Amino acid sequence: MSVEDLTDAIKTIRTLLTARMLGTPVGTLQRETGTDRQARGACWVSRVVLPAPAEKDALNVILDAVKGLGNGDERYTMPAIENVRAQWTGHRAGVTNHEPEPNISEPQKFYHLQEEIKSHITILYMHGGNNYLLGPAARRATTSKLARLTSGKCLSIQYRLAPQEPFPAALLDCLIAYLTLLYPPSGSPNISVPARHVVLAGDSSGAGLALSLVQVILYARKQQGTENPTLEFHGQKVVLPMPAGLAFQSPSVDPQLTTLPSWAANLEYDTVPPDPPGYDAGFPMDEVWPSNPARGHYYCETSMLYHPLVCAMAANEWRGCPPIYMAIGNKERIIDAAKYFAQHVATQGVPVLWEEFELMPHNWPMTFPNHRFSEKCYLSWAKACSSFVDGLDIRTHGTFTALEHSQERELEVTKITNISREEVGRLMRHKESSIRPFTGQPVAKSHL
């Protein structure tokens, strides 16, 4: 694909997405993008329901972090502790790309999936979708490819979506899924997976959820004064450990999206619509959005928008976080936030593997799966997961890959951006002050 063809394709996709997302009610978009479907081709899929614990400790550890990391002004909707739906994905050898999903039980599918696994790697995957769209089926091509390349398996979480289930419902679902991997209750198809064999992975807003989970663990360590904080889960006292690593593609570390300059500067280079849909007068309303009572953001109350459990970019302390892999296009609209985050955590001693690809748009491996940079990204993504689980010595390293001949040059991650923490703080405060609850009437916009 030539640069001209790529640019034209990006523009076409952006135009189509803009028209669809700005002209379609949220509930309709959720049904279109999040509905499950039968698997086809070289992947095993086994659907599972992870039972909700009777104890409230999983919720309480999140609420403690909300309070401890906040300023006291935060408002949020208290979530119920519910069963979590998820899907196991693994490579299925010896079948065609059109092979239908076999007509056997979900436990039988998981048994066959397990038979084909050749490594210890378990990837806990959190899909993107700006916290209100998509589901495991929308990222099945991604999780099945990561499973094949790592010779492991993926558990993709069907976490509760905003705006119906705002923060911290999705985070609670992710924590329950993680704990279930480590400490499966009686009757679970899977055996216990050690935390050292688990990688938290995701794309876009799914990366933000994974980082929120890490912030919960870091705060529990601080609060309990130990690297092995404990909680009650399905009738037993268990440790809440760190996973082996984190691995992200096009990570969104700012749910507001529009805070930093690249959001506006890179508009013409990305597939993402000009403005986040759903906040302008004339947006088609339904029973889902605007919310009741009205909020200024799909995912959370405005008072939570720049809380460390919602916005990784706003979190100050990352010491003790496991190594992170980040792949991003150099013209993505969210790249300023990703660069700032990578630099911030790297300066605190967290190993960061940064891969930047010339002219690639948001989620390009999913949008352009046959592009050579998509294959390169998947290989690096899987290699990082394997390296984390294998316990290799990970050192911070950054690369920029040019389109011409795929030439690489090194980047110094600790000096990857000139945006300071003070500037980020100023921009976050300015943005927060401009947000008003959306009722279907015009909402004040920032002119940054």
N, C-alpha and C positions, 0 to 999 in steps of 0.2 A: 504494500500500500504506500503510495507516494505521499509526500507532505500535503500536496493539494487535495488528494482524495481523502486523507485523514481530516483535514480542516473542513472540507465540505460535509463529510459524514457527521462530524461533531456538530456543525451548525444545524444540519437537518434533524438530528436527534434532539438537540436543545429546543428547536422550534416545535417539534411534535410533543415533547414532554411538557413544554410550557402550556401549549393549548389544552392538553389533556388534564394536567394537574390544576391549572387555574380555572378550568371550566367544569370540574367534576366534584360532587360532594365527597367528603372524606370517607364516609361509610362505604360508598361505591368503590372508591379507590382501594380501600382495605379488602373488600371482597374480591376485587380483580387481581390484586397482587399477593394476597396472603392465603388463598385457598389451596389446600393440599391437592395433589394429583398423583396418579400412579407413576411409579418409577419405570424407566425404560433404559435398556442398555447395560453397560458394564458397572453397575452399582447395586449393592444390596442396601435396602432401606427397611428398617424395622421401627415401627412406631411404638412408643412407650409412654405410659403415664407414671410420673414420679410422685409418689404419695406425699401429701403435706404432712409435716410432723405435727404431733399433738402439742408439743412445746412451743412457746413463743420466743425462744432464745434467738432463732435466726432473724426474726423481725427486730427483736430488741437490740441485737448487736448493730443493726443498721441505724436504728433510732438513736442509739448512744453516739454513733459517729456523726449523725446529722446535728445533734446538739453540741458535741464536743468540737466539731470543726466549723461550726457556724458562729453567728454573732448574736443569736437570740431572737432575731426578727423573722426567722424562717417560718413559712406556712406550707403545709402539705396535706394531702389526703391520706388518711390512715388505711393501708391496704389490708384485705383479708389474707390469711395464710391459706393458700389453695394448692391443689394438685397442679403439677407442672407437666405440660405436654412437651414431648421432644421426639427427635428421630435419630436413630443410629444410622450411620452411613459407612459403608465399606466397599472396597473394590470387589467386583464380581468377574472372575476370569472366565475366558472361554465362551463368551456370548457376543452376539452382534450388537450394534448400536441401537437396534430397534427391538431387542428382546424384551418382551413384556415382563412385568413383575409377576413372580410365580404365585399361584393361588394356594398359599399355605398360611399357617398362622404367623402372627408377628413373632412369638418366641422361636418358631422354627426358622424364620428368616434371620433372626439374631444368631441362632446356632450356626447357620451356614456362613454368615458374615464372620463369626469368630474363627471358623475353620480356615479362612483365607488370610488371616492376620499373621504377619511375620515379625512384628516389632512390638515393643512395649508402649508405643506412643498412643495416647488418647488425647484428641483435640476436642476441647469444649468450645463449640462455635456459637458466636452471637451475631446474627445477621444484621445488616444495616437496614435503612429505610426511615431514617430520621425519627426513630422511636414510635412511628405510627403506621408504618407500612411494611409489607413483605412478610415472609415466614420461611421456615426451613426449606420448603419445596423451591422457593425462588433462588436459593443458594445451593441447591443439590448438586449442580455441576461443579461448583467450587469445592464443597466438602468431599465429594466423591473423588475429585482429582487430588486433593490433599491427602486423602486416605490412601490412594494408590501410590503417590510419590513417597509417602512416609512408610508404607507397608503397615499402617496402623488403622485406627478407626476414629470417626468423628461422632460426637453427640451434639446435635444442633437443637438449640432451645427454642421452643415456640412460646416465648415470653409474652406476658400480657402487654397489649398495645395501648398507648395513649391515642386520643384524648380520653377514651372511656376509662382507662386505668392509668392515671398519671403517676409520676414519681411518688413513692419508691416501689411500686408494684413490680415493674420489670426487674429491678435490681434484686428484689427479694426472690423472684423466680430463679434468677441466675445463681444466687447464693445457695438456694435449695438444690438446684441441679448439681452444683459443684460438690456440695456435701454428700449428695446421693452417690456421686462417683466414688468418693472416698469411703463412705460408710453406707453401702446399700442396705435398705431394710429387708427383712425377711420377705421372700417371694420375688425379689428383683431378679431379672435375667442375668445381669452382669455381676461379676465378682468385684471385690474391692480393688480400686486402682490407687496406688500410692501417689501422693501429690507430686513426687519427683518425676512421674511419668505423664503428668497432665500439662498441656499447654493451653492457655486461654487465647483464642483466636477470634478474629472478626473483621468485618469491613465497615467503613463509614461509622455510623452511630453505634454499631455493635462493638467497635473498639472502645468507644466511650463507656459503654456498660462494663466491659472487662476492666478498664482502668478504675471505674467506680468500685468494683469488687475488690481490687487491690487496695484502694484507699480504706475500705472497711476493715480489711485484714491488718493494715498498718496501724489503724487507730485502735483496734482491739489489742494489738501488741503493746501499744503505748499505755492504754488504760489498765491492762492487767499486769504490766511490768514484766512481760516475758515474751520470747519469740514463739512460744507455743500457747497462745490463748485458747481457752476451752469454752464449750457451750454444750447444752443438752440437745440431742438430736435423735429422735426415734427411740427414746428410752435409754440412751447411753450418753455418758460424758465423753466428748470427742474433742480433738485438737483441731483448730482452724489454721492450717499451714498455708504457706505460699506455694503456688504452682511452680513448675520448672521454668516457665518463661511465658512471654506474651508475643503474639505474632499478628501483625495487622496489615491490611491493604487499604489505602486511601482513608486513614484514620481521621475521624471527626472528634476533636477534643474540645469543641465549643458548640454546644447545642443551638446557640443563637445564630451561628454560622457567619453572621454579617459583621462581627466585631472588628476584625482586622482588615487592613487595606486590600489584600489580595482578593477578597470577596468581590469587590467592585472592579479592581484592575484586571482580573483574569476572566471576566465575563465572556468575551468572545472566543476564548480558547477551551471552554468547558461545556459539558453536556447539561450541567445543572441549570434549571430555570433562573431567570434574572432575580426574582425575589422568592423567598419561601412562601408557598401558597397558603392561603387560608387566613390572611390578616388584612385584606382589603375589602372595602365596601363593594358589594356586587359578587363576592365569592358565594357560590351556591351553598346554601345552608341545608342541614338535615338534622336528624335526631342526635347525631354524634358531635357535630361542630357547627356553631360555637357551643362551648361547654356550658353547663348550668350547675353552679354559678359561673359567670364568664371568667376566663383566664386570658392572659396575654401571650401564652405559649401552649402549644399542644401538650408538651411533656410535663410541665410543672408550673407552679405559681411563680410569678416574677421574682419574688423574694428568694427563690431557690435557684434561679437561673445561673448564677455564678458561684454557687456553693461547690466545694471540692468533690462532693458525691454526684454532682450533675455535670460540672464543667471541669475536666481534667486540667485544662489550661489555667484554671484558677487555683489549683492545689499547690501548696508551697512545698510540702515535705514528701520526698520520694525515696529517701534512704531506706534500704532494705527491700526495694522493689526488685523482682527478678529481671533478667535481661529482656530487652524489647527489640523486635524486628519491625521496621516500618518501611513500606513501599508506597511511593506517591509520585504523581506526575508533577513536573515542575511548573505547569500552568494551571493546576487545579485551583479552584477558588478558595479552598480551605488550606492552602499550603503555608501561609504565614502562621496560622495557629499551630500546624503540625511542626513547623521548624522551631517555633518558640518552645513548644513542649519538649521536643527532642533535645534541644540545647539545654533547657532548664534541668531535665532529669540527668543528662550526661554530666553536667557540672557537679552534680551531687554524687557521682560515682556509679550511677546505674549504667551498665553496659548497653549501648544502643547501636544496632545495626541499621543504618539508614541507606535506602536505595531510592534515588531520584531519577525519573525517566523523562527525557525530553518530550514535550508536547502531548504527553498522555493525559487524557481527561479523567475525571472521577470514576473509579471502579472500572477502568479500562479492561482488565482481564475478563470481566463478565460481559462488557459491551462489545469488545473486539477480541473474542477468544482465539482467533487465528493469527493475530498480529504477533510478530516475533518477540515483542516486549511483553506480551501476555505470557508466553511460554517461559521466558526468562524470569518473570516475576514469580510464577508458580514454582519453578525450580528453586529459586532462592527462598521463597516462603517456606516450602517443605524442608529445605536444608536447614533453615534456622530452627524449625520445630525439632528436627532430629538432633541438632547440635545441643539444644537446651536439655532434652531428655537424656542424651548421652553424657551430660555433665562436662562438656568441653569447656575449656577456658575461653570465655567470650570477652573480647576487647572491643571497645567502641570504635566503629569504623563507618565511614560514609563514602558513597560513590554517586557520581552523576553519569548516566549513560546517554550519549548523544544518538540521535537517529542515524546520522551518517556513519555507516560501518559499525554501529553499536560500540563506538569508542567510549572507553571509561576514563574518568579522572577522579581522583580522590577528593573528598570534602572533609573538612575538619568540623565534626559535629558540634563541638563546644564553641564554635565560632560561626555557626551556620546562618545566623540572622543578626541584624543590628537592632531589632525590636527589644527594648528593655522591659523588665518586670514593671517598672514604674509606668511606662507607656501603656502596657497591657492593662494595668489597673485603672488608669485614667480612661481608656477607651471602654472598659467594662462598665465603669460607673456612669459614663455618658450614655451608653446604650441602655442600661437598666432604667435610667431616668426618663427615657423616651418611650418606654413600653406601656401601653394601656390595655386593659382587658378588652378583648374583641367581642363585640356584640352584633356584628353585622354592619356597623357604622364605620366611617373612616377612623383609622388609627394613626396617631402621630408617628412620623418616620424620622430616623436619624439622617442627617445630611452629610455624615462622614463619608 
